Amino acid sequence: MRKKSSQLFTYVFLTILSVVMIYPLIWLIGASFKSNAEIFSSIWFVPKKIDFTVYKNAWENSGTYNMGHYFLNTFIIVIPKVIFTVISSTIVAYGFAKYDFPLKKFFFALMIAALFLPQTATILPSYVMWEKVGLTDTYAPLILPSLFASDSILVYMLIQFFKDIPQETDDAASIDGCGVLKKLFLIYIPCVKPAVISTAVFTFLWTMNDFINSLVYISSVKKYPIILAIRMSIDSTGQGYDQNKIIAVSVISLIPSIAVFAAAQKKFVNGIATGGIVG
């Protein structure tokens, strides 16, 4: 009875906690159907009526172009950045974890120091550099740094996974005739697949929500990603803000992130929660 009571208490507590955590998202969806007066008069999420016209207007009238255009721009940035980040971070982490090379400790310390460097300290010199080579108002400043494992936290996470793989595995692969890259792709990556998937998911989510870099480097409305389209949808008029339209745009913009997280949830959780060999 004690065990069952304890389990019941745990389930009830976790259920309540889950509702509290997810309620803002539920409220956001409900508020997208409310008028301004309803939104600011109650924290209850159920609207008086449900009319999907607000979503149609949000999709078709989100600034100069519709949301499909802004989603396309976003994926032009996100997809190559995810691919480049996963490849470059995995290779760099593999090198740090399994091989010795000159100045390894220095470069590792440099990478760790980059973890504590705020983005505000680097964005101005970065902008000046890209402006001098004529690549501002393009997607290059948002994509190209990912070719060089620019997200140190992801490299550090992958290093810990690579270190957990026994050296005997590496030795056995060498005896079987595997070279450096063959060991990486055939032995190590399958072992650290949850961490690799976590790297991809983190990169996807961070890029989808990267407002400051998009705002700094992209000036043409035609090239805006979805995060800037949300900001542009907040257009002040004589009637004030249409809060339900702004919220509807936000809800639509969340769909890709929720879908990606849901699809990769199992491996993502394993990648965050474990530090051993998980295939």
N, C-alpha and C positions, 0 to 999 in steps of 0.2 A: 504493500500500500504506500509505503514511504517513497519507493522508487517511482511508482505511477504518479503520485502527487507531485514529486519533483519534476518529472517529465511534463506533466500537465502545466505546471507553473512556467517551465521553460518555454513551452509552445505558446502559451498565452502571452508571455512577456515579449517573445520574439515577434509574434503577430502584431501586437500593439506597436512595437518599435518599427516594424516594417511599414505599418500604416502611417506612422508619424513621418518616416523618411520619404515615403512616396506621395504623401498628401500634396505637397507643393506642385508636383507634376499633374496630379489629378485636378487640382484647383485651376492650374493653367489651362487645361483643356476645357473645363467648365466655363471659365471666365471668357474664353474666346467667343462664347455665344451670348455674353451679357452686354448690356449697355453700360456706358460709363457710370451711370448712377448705381446700377446693380453691383458693379465691380467694387466700388468704394463704400458700399453700404453694408456688405456682408462678407464674412470669410467662408461661408458655405459654398460648395462648388457647384451645386445644382442650379442651372439657369431656369428662368421662368418659361422659356421656349427655346427650341433647338432649330436653328436655321443655318444650313450649310452655305448660304449665299456669302457669308463673311469669308469662308475659305476660298470660294471662287474669286471674290474680289481681291483677297490677299495674294492669290497666285498670279492673277492677271495684272494687278496694279501695284506691284512692289517697286515703285520708281519708274525709270525710263523703260525698262524691259520687264518681262515676266520672270517668275522665280525659276522656271526651267533654264533660262539663260544663265542666271547666277549660280545655279547648281552645276551646270556644265563648266563654268569658270572654276568653281571650287574643286571639282574632280580633276580638272587639268592640273591643279596644284597638288591635290592630295595624293592621287594615285602614284605619280612618279616619286613624290617625296617619301611615301611609305616604302616603296620598293628600294629606293636608294638608301634610306635610313637602315632598313633591315639588313641589306647586304653589307654596307660599310661598317655598321656597328658590330655585326657578327664577326667580320674579318678582323677588325681591330681588337675586339674582346678576345678572340681566339689567339691572336698573337701575344697579347699581354698575359693571358692565363697559362699558355703552354710552351712559350719559347723565351729564351734569353737573347737579348741583343744589346748593343752599346747604348748607354744612357736610358735604359729601360726604366730605372727608378725615377729619373728626372722627368721623363715624359709621363709616367704614371702620376707623379706628384702634380705635374702641370694639368693633367686631366681632372684630378680631384679638386684642384684650385678653381677650375672652371665651373665646378658645381656650385661654388659660393659666389660666383660673379653675377650680379644682378643684370637683367636684360637692359635696363635703362643705362647702364654704364657702357654698353657696346653698340647700342642702336645708332647713336650719332656717328661714330667713326665708320660703322658699317655702311650707313647711308652715304657718307662722303665718298667711300671707296666705290660703291656701285654707281654713284652719280658721275664720278670721274671716268668710268669705263662706259658710260652711256647706257646702263641697263636698268635705270629707274623706270617706273611705269611699265615694267615687264614682270613676268613671273620668275625670272632668273634668280633674283635675290631671295625668293621664298623657297626655291627648289635646290639650287646648286650647292648650298652649304651642306645639305644632307649627303652629298657624295663623300664627305670627309668626316663622317661620324661626329657631327656637330652637337648631338645631344649626349652629353657626358653621362647623365644619369642612366641612360639606356645601356651604354657601353659598360658602366660599372655593374649594372644588374646582370648582364650577360657574362661578365668575367666571373662572378660568383658561381654561376651555374657551370661554366666550363671547368672551374677549379674543383668542383665536386665530382667530376668524372675521374676515376682512378687512373693513375699513370700506366697501370698494367694494360688497360684498354688501348692506350696509345702505342705501347710497346708491341702488343699483339698485332695491331694494324700495320706497324712498320715491318714486322717479320713477314706478314702476308704480302708485302710489296706496295703498300699504300704510300703515296707521296703526301705532301703537306695538304694540298687542296682536296685530294681524294679522301683523306682522313676527315677533313672538315665536313665535306658534303655527305659522305656515306656513313660516318661514325658519329661525329659530334653533333651535327645539326639534328638528326633524329632523336638523340638523347636529350637535347635542350629545346625541343619543339615548343613546349609551353612558354618558355621564356621568349622565343622568337615570335610567337603569336602575340604575346603580351607587348613586345616591342612594336609590332605592327598596329595593335589596337591603340596603344598610347599615342603613337605618332598620328594615327587617323583622328583621334579625338582632339589632340592638341592643335592640329592643323585646322580642323573644322572650326575651332574656337579662337584661332589666332587673330585677334582684332588689331592689336597694335602694329604688328609688322605689315599686315595688309593695308592699314591706314597710312603708314609711312611710305611704303613703296608703290602702291597703286593709286594713281590719280584719275585715270579715265573710268567713267561710270560703266562703259562697255566692258571693262575688264574686272569689275568688282566681283569678289566671291560673295557667298551667301551671308557671311558675317557682316559685311559692309552694307549689303542690301537691307538687312534688318535695321541697321542704324538709319539708312536713308528712308525707310518706311515711316520713320517718326517725323513726319512733315507737319510743321505747325501751320494751322489755317485759322481763319477768323472764328471757326466753330470749335477750335481746340483740337486735341488729339483724339483720334478714333482708337481707343485703347484695345477694343476687341480685334481690330484688324492687325495691330502690332503684335498682339498675343498670338493670333492665328499664324502670322508669319513665323513667329518664334517656334510654335508647335510644329509647323511643317519642316522647319530647319532642323529640328531634333530627330526626325524620322531616320535619316541615314545613320546617325550615331547610335541610336537605340538598336537599329537592325544589326549593325556590325557587332555591337557588344553582345546582343542576344545570340548571334551566330557563333561567336567565339567565346562565349561565357565560360564553358567548362575548362578549356585550355587556359584561358586568361586567369581564372581563379587559381588553377594549379600553378601557373607561372608566378603569381604573386605570393602564394601561400607556401610553396615548397622551395627547397634549395638543393634537392637531390636529383637523381637521374629519373626523369619521367619521360617515357616514350610516347 
